[in-house]
Amino acid sequence: PPIVMPPLLPTGTGCEGKMEQRADDTEPVVRARLQVYKEHAGPVEDFYKTQGKLTDFEIQGGIPETLPRLLTTILEIVRATPK
């Protein structure tokens, strides 16, 4: 599927109309970045997964929606970790 990454346009901040997309944020460039990430980060992720030290966390909104969920997730992990 195509990768679509429109620039974020915050509302009510006075930034409307001033935001622009980087010239190098094209689909081929983004695909290349993702491939480099997969090649370099993949082994690190696998290392921590095999040790049970990696948690998936889906970001579904901005900071106000995400931060409380993230902190709750981190606290659950810390509390469940044997001392």
BATI-443112 format. One record per atom (N, C-alpha, C): x, y, z; residue number from 1; atom name. Coordinates in steps of 0.05 Angstrom, whole numbers. Layout:
% BATI-443112
@X->X | Y->Y | Z->Z | i->NUM | at->CA
...
***
This chain:
% BATI-443112
@X->17 | Y->-24 | Z->0 | i->1 | at->N
@X->0 | Y->0 | Z->0 | i->1 | at->CA
@X->17 | Y->25 | Z->0 | i->1 | at->C
@X->7 | Y->46 | Z->-11 | i->2 | at->N
@X->23 | Y->71 | Z->-11 | i->2 | at->CA
@X->26 | Y->83 | Z->17 | i->2 | at->C
@X->47 | Y->97 | Z->21 | i->3 | at->N
@X->52 | Y->110 | Z->46 | i->3 | at->CA
@X->43 | Y->139 | Z->43 | i->3 | at->C
@X->25 | Y->148 | Z->60 | i->4 | at->N
@X->15 | Y->175 | Z->59 | i->4 | at->CA
@X->22 | Y->189 | Z->86 | i->4 | at->C
@X->38 | Y->210 | Z->84 | i->5 | at->N
@X->46 | Y->224 | Z->108 | i->5 | at->CA
@X->42 | Y->254 | Z->105 | i->5 | at->C
@X->17 | Y->263 | Z->106 | i->6 | at->N
@X->13 | Y->292 | Z->103 | i->6 | at->CA
@X->25 | Y->307 | Z->127 | i->6 | at->C
@X->33 | Y->332 | Z->123 | i->7 | at->N
@X->43 | Y->347 | Z->146 | i->7 | at->CA
@X->21 | Y->351 | Z->167 | i->7 | at->C
@X->29 | Y->351 | Z->192 | i->8 | at->N
@X->10 | Y->357 | Z->213 | i->8 | at->CA
@X->2 | Y->386 | Z->213 | i->8 | at->C
@X->-23 | Y->391 | Z->215 | i->9 | at->N
@X->-32 | Y->419 | Z->215 | i->9 | at->CA
@X->-47 | Y->425 | Z->241 | i->9 | at->C
@X->-32 | Y->435 | Z->260 | i->10 | at->N
@X->-45 | Y->441 | Z->286 | i->10 | at->CA
@X->-66 | Y->463 | Z->282 | i->10 | at->C
@X->-88 | Y->461 | Z->296 | i->11 | at->N
@X->-109 | Y->481 | Z->293 | i->11 | at->CA
@X->-109 | Y->499 | Z->318 | i->11 | at->C
@X->-116 | Y->523 | Z->314 | i->12 | at->N
@X->-118 | Y->542 | Z->336 | i->12 | at->CA
@X->-92 | Y->552 | Z->348 | i->12 | at->C
@X->-70 | Y->547 | Z->333 | i->13 | at->N
@X->-44 | Y->555 | Z->344 | i->13 | at->CA
@X->-32 | Y->578 | Z->328 | i->13 | at->C
@X->-45 | Y->586 | Z->307 | i->14 | at->N
@X->-34 | Y->608 | Z->290 | i->14 | at->CA
@X->-14 | Y->597 | Z->270 | i->14 | at->C
@X->-10 | Y->571 | Z->270 | i->15 | at->N
@X->9 | Y->559 | Z->251 | i->15 | at->CA
@X->-4 | Y->550 | Z->225 | i->15 | at->C
@X->-30 | Y->551 | Z->224 | i->16 | at->N
@X->-43 | Y->542 | Z->200 | i->16 | at->CA
@X->-33 | Y->558 | Z->176 | i->16 | at->C
@X->-27 | Y->544 | Z->155 | i->17 | at->N
@X->-17 | Y->557 | Z->131 | i->17 | at->CA
@X->13 | Y->561 | Z->131 | i->17 | at->C
@X->26 | Y->556 | Z->154 | i->18 | at->N
@X->55 | Y->559 | Z->156 | i->18 | at->CA
@X->70 | Y->533 | Z->155 | i->18 | at->C
@X->55 | Y->511 | Z->160 | i->19 | at->N
@X->67 | Y->485 | Z->160 | i->19 | at->CA
@X->71 | Y->475 | Z->131 | i->19 | at->C
@X->93 | Y->462 | Z->127 | i->20 | at->N
@X->98 | Y->451 | Z->100 | i->20 | at->CA
@X->112 | Y->424 | Z->103 | i->20 | at->C
@X->108 | Y->408 | Z->83 | i->21 | at->N
@X->120 | Y->381 | Z->82 | i->21 | at->CA
@X->148 | Y->383 | Z->71 | i->21 | at->C
@X->167 | Y->368 | Z->83 | i->22 | at->N
@X->194 | Y->367 | Z->74 | i->22 | at->CA
@X->195 | Y->357 | Z->45 | i->22 | at->C
@X->213 | Y->369 | Z->30 | i->23 | at->N
@X->215 | Y->361 | Z->2 | i->23 | at->CA
@X->224 | Y->332 | Z->-1 | i->23 | at->C
@X->239 | Y->321 | Z->19 | i->24 | at->N
@X->248 | Y->294 | Z->17 | i->24 | at->CA
@X->229 | Y->274 | Z->30 | i->24 | at->C
@X->205 | Y->282 | Z->37 | i->25 | at->N
@X->185 | Y->264 | Z->48 | i->25 | at->CA
@X->168 | Y->253 | Z->25 | i->25 | at->C
@X->182 | Y->238 | Z->8 | i->26 | at->N
@X->168 | Y->225 | Z->-14 | i->26 | at->CA
@X->166 | Y->196 | Z->-8 | i->26 | at->C
@X->148 | Y->182 | Z->-21 | i->27 | at->N
@X->144 | Y->153 | Z->-15 | i->27 | at->CA
@X->170 | Y->137 | Z->-18 | i->27 | at->C
@X->186 | Y->141 | Z->-40 | i->28 | at->N
@X->211 | Y->125 | Z->-42 | i->28 | at->CA
@X->230 | Y->131 | Z->-19 | i->28 | at->C
@X->232 | Y->156 | Z->-11 | i->29 | at->N
@X->250 | Y->163 | Z->11 | i->29 | at->CA
@X->241 | Y->151 | Z->37 | i->29 | at->C
@X->215 | Y->153 | Z->43 | i->30 | at->N
@X->204 | Y->141 | Z->67 | i->30 | at->CA
@X->207 | Y->111 | Z->67 | i->30 | at->C
@X->202 | Y->98 | Z->45 | i->31 | at->N
@X->207 | Y->69 | Z->44 | i->31 | at->CA
@X->236 | Y->62 | Z->49 | i->31 | at->C
@X->254 | Y->77 | Z->38 | i->32 | at->N
@X->283 | Y->72 | Z->43 | i->32 | at->CA
@X->289 | Y->76 | Z->73 | i->32 | at->C
@X->278 | Y->97 | Z->85 | i->33 | at->N
@X->283 | Y->101 | Z->114 | i->33 | at->CA
@X->273 | Y->78 | Z->130 | i->33 | at->C
@X->249 | Y->69 | Z->123 | i->34 | at->N
@X->237 | Y->46 | Z->138 | i->34 | at->CA
@X->254 | Y->21 | Z->134 | i->34 | at->C
@X->265 | Y->17 | Z->111 | i->35 | at->N
@X->282 | Y->-7 | Z->106 | i->35 | at->CA
@X->308 | Y->-5 | Z->123 | i->35 | at->C
@X->320 | Y->18 | Z->124 | i->36 | at->N
@X->344 | Y->22 | Z->140 | i->36 | at->CA
@X->337 | Y->17 | Z->170 | i->36 | at->C
@X->315 | Y->28 | Z->178 | i->37 | at->N
@X->306 | Y->24 | Z->206 | i->37 | at->CA
@X->303 | Y->-6 | Z->212 | i->37 | at->C
@X->289 | Y->-20 | Z->194 | i->38 | at->N
@X->284 | Y->-48 | Z->198 | i->38 | at->CA
@X->311 | Y->-64 | Z->200 | i->38 | at->C
@X->330 | Y->-57 | Z->183 | i->39 | at->N
@X->355 | Y->-71 | Z->182 | i->39 | at->CA
@X->371 | Y->-66 | Z->208 | i->39 | at->C
@X->370 | Y->-42 | Z->218 | i->40 | at->N
@X->387 | Y->-35 | Z->241 | i->40 | at->CA
@X->372 | Y->-39 | Z->268 | i->40 | at->C
@X->347 | Y->-33 | Z->269 | i->41 | at->N
@X->332 | Y->-35 | Z->294 | i->41 | at->CA
@X->321 | Y->-63 | Z->298 | i->41 | at->C
@X->316 | Y->-77 | Z->276 | i->42 | at->N
@X->305 | Y->-104 | Z->278 | i->42 | at->CA
@X->321 | Y->-123 | Z->296 | i->42 | at->C
@X->347 | Y->-125 | Z->293 | i->43 | at->N
@X->363 | Y->-142 | Z->311 | i->43 | at->CA
@X->361 | Y->-133 | Z->340 | i->43 | at->C
@X->361 | Y->-107 | Z->345 | i->44 | at->N
@X->359 | Y->-97 | Z->372 | i->44 | at->CA
@X->332 | Y->-105 | Z->384 | i->44 | at->C
@X->310 | Y->-101 | Z->369 | i->45 | at->N
@X->284 | Y->-109 | Z->378 | i->45 | at->CA
@X->283 | Y->-139 | Z->384 | i->45 | at->C
@X->293 | Y->-155 | Z->366 | i->46 | at->N
@X->293 | Y->-184 | Z->370 | i->46 | at->CA
@X->308 | Y->-191 | Z->395 | i->46 | at->C
@X->331 | Y->-178 | Z->400 | i->47 | at->N
@X->347 | Y->-184 | Z->424 | i->47 | at->CA
@X->330 | Y->-180 | Z->449 | i->47 | at->C
@X->316 | Y->-157 | Z->451 | i->48 | at->N
@X->301 | Y->-151 | Z->475 | i->48 | at->CA
@X->275 | Y->-168 | Z->476 | i->48 | at->C
@X->263 | Y->-174 | Z->453 | i->49 | at->N
@X->240 | Y->-192 | Z->453 | i->49 | at->CA
@X->246 | Y->-219 | Z->465 | i->49 | at->C
@X->269 | Y->-230 | Z->457 | i->50 | at->N
@X->276 | Y->-257 | Z->467 | i->50 | at->CA
@X->281 | Y->-256 | Z->497 | i->50 | at->C
@X->288 | Y->-233 | Z->508 | i->51 | at->N
@X->292 | Y->-231 | Z->537 | i->51 | at->CA
@X->266 | Y->-223 | Z->552 | i->51 | at->C
@X->245 | Y->-219 | Z->537 | i->52 | at->N
@X->220 | Y->-210 | Z->549 | i->52 | at->CA
@X->221 | Y->-182 | Z->559 | i->52 | at->C
@X->237 | Y->-165 | Z->547 | i->53 | at->N
@X->241 | Y->-137 | Z->556 | i->53 | at->CA
@X->230 | Y->-117 | Z->536 | i->53 | at->C
@X->213 | Y->-125 | Z->518 | i->54 | at->N
@X->202 | Y->-107 | Z->498 | i->54 | at->CA
@X->172 | Y->-108 | Z->500 | i->54 | at->C
@X->159 | Y->-85 | Z->500 | i->55 | at->N
@X->130 | Y->-83 | Z->501 | i->55 | at->CA
@X->121 | Y->-67 | Z->477 | i->55 | at->C
@X->100 | Y->-77 | Z->464 | i->56 | at->N
@X->87 | Y->-62 | Z->443 | i->56 | at->CA
@X->68 | Y->-41 | Z->455 | i->56 | at->C
@X->68 | Y->-17 | Z->444 | i->57 | at->N
@X->51 | Y->4 | Z->453 | i->57 | at->CA
@X->41 | Y->20 | Z->429 | i->57 | at->C
@X->15 | Y->19 | Z->425 | i->58 | at->N
@X->4 | Y->33 | Z->401 | i->58 | at->CA
@X->-4 | Y->61 | Z->409 | i->58 | at->C
@X->6 | Y->80 | Z->394 | i->59 | at->N
@X->-1 | Y->108 | Z->398 | i->59 | at->CA
@X->-25 | Y->115 | Z->381 | i->59 | at->C
@X->-47 | Y->123 | Z->394 | i->60 | at->N
@X->-72 | Y->128 | Z->380 | i->60 | at->CA
@X->-81 | Y->156 | Z->380 | i->60 | at->C
@X->-64 | Y->174 | Z->390 | i->61 | at->N
@X->-72 | Y->202 | Z->391 | i->61 | at->CA
@X->-48 | Y->219 | Z->398 | i->61 | at->C
@X->-53 | Y->243 | Z->407 | i->62 | at->N
@X->-32 | Y->261 | Z->415 | i->62 | at->CA
@X->-22 | Y->256 | Z->443 | i->62 | at->C
@X->-6 | Y->274 | Z->453 | i->63 | at->N
@X->6 | Y->271 | Z->479 | i->63 | at->CA
@X->-15 | Y->269 | Z->501 | i->63 | at->C
@X->-36 | Y->287 | Z->501 | i->64 | at->N
@X->-56 | Y->285 | Z->523 | i->64 | at->CA
@X->-70 | Y->258 | Z->525 | i->64 | at->C
@X->-74 | Y->245 | Z->502 | i->65 | at->N
@X->-87 | Y->219 | Z->502 | i->65 | at->CA
@X->-68 | Y->196 | Z->508 | i->65 | at->C
@X->-43 | Y->200 | Z->499 | i->66 | at->N
@X->-23 | Y->178 | Z->500 | i->66 | at->CA
@X->-8 | Y->177 | Z->526 | i->66 | at->C
@X->0 | Y->199 | Z->537 | i->67 | at->N
@X->17 | Y->199 | Z->560 | i->67 | at->CA
@X->6 | Y->184 | Z->584 | i->67 | at->C
@X->-20 | Y->188 | Z->591 | i->68 | at->N
@X->-30 | Y->173 | Z->614 | i->68 | at->CA
@X->-30 | Y->143 | Z->609 | i->68 | at->C
@X->-37 | Y->134 | Z->585 | i->69 | at->N
@X->-36 | Y->105 | Z->578 | i->69 | at->CA
@X->-8 | Y->95 | Z->579 | i->69 | at->C
@X->11 | Y->110 | Z->569 | i->70 | at->N
@X->39 | Y->102 | Z->569 | i->70 | at->CA
@X->49 | Y->99 | Z->598 | i->70 | at->C
@X->44 | Y->118 | Z->615 | i->71 | at->N
@X->53 | Y->117 | Z->643 | i->71 | at->CA
@X->40 | Y->93 | Z->657 | i->71 | at->C
@X->15 | Y->88 | Z->652 | i->72 | at->N
@X->1 | Y->65 | Z->664 | i->72 | at->CA
@X->15 | Y->39 | Z->655 | i->72 | at->C
@X->21 | Y->37 | Z->630 | i->73 | at->N
@X->34 | Y->14 | Z->619 | i->73 | at->CA
@X->62 | Y->10 | Z->632 | i->73 | at->C
@X->77 | Y->31 | Z->634 | i->74 | at->N
@X->104 | Y->29 | Z->646 | i->74 | at->CA
@X->101 | Y->21 | Z->675 | i->74 | at->C
@X->83 | Y->33 | Z->690 | i->75 | at->N
@X->79 | Y->25 | Z->718 | i->75 | at->CA
@X->72 | Y->-4 | Z->721 | i->75 | at->C
@X->54 | Y->-14 | Z->704 | i->76 | at->N
@X->47 | Y->-43 | Z->705 | i->76 | at->CA
@X->71 | Y->-60 | Z->700 | i->76 | at->C
@X->88 | Y->-53 | Z->682 | i->77 | at->N
@X->112 | Y->-69 | Z->676 | i->77 | at->CA
@X->131 | Y->-68 | Z->700 | i->77 | at->C
@X->135 | Y->-44 | Z->711 | i->78 | at->N
@X->153 | Y->-41 | Z->734 | i->78 | at->CA
@X->143 | Y->-58 | Z->758 | i->78 | at->C
@X->117 | Y->-56 | Z->763 | i->79 | at->N
@X->105 | Y->-70 | Z->786 | i->79 | at->CA
@X->107 | Y->-101 | Z->782 | i->79 | at->C
@X->105 | Y->-110 | Z->757 | i->80 | at->N
@X->106 | Y->-138 | Z->751 | i->80 | at->CA
@X->134 | Y->-150 | Z->750 | i->80 | at->C
@X->154 | Y->-132 | Z->749 | i->81 | at->N
@X->182 | Y->-141 | Z->747 | i->81 | at->CA
@X->191 | Y->-152 | Z->774 | i->81 | at->C
@X->201 | Y->-177 | Z->775 | i->82 | at->N
@X->212 | Y->-187 | Z->800 | i->82 | at->CA
@X->235 | Y->-170 | Z->811 | i->82 | at->C
@X->236 | Y->-167 | Z->836 | i->83 | at->N
@X->257 | Y->-151 | Z->848 | i->83 | at->CA
@X->281 | Y->-168 | Z->854 | i->83 | at->C
***
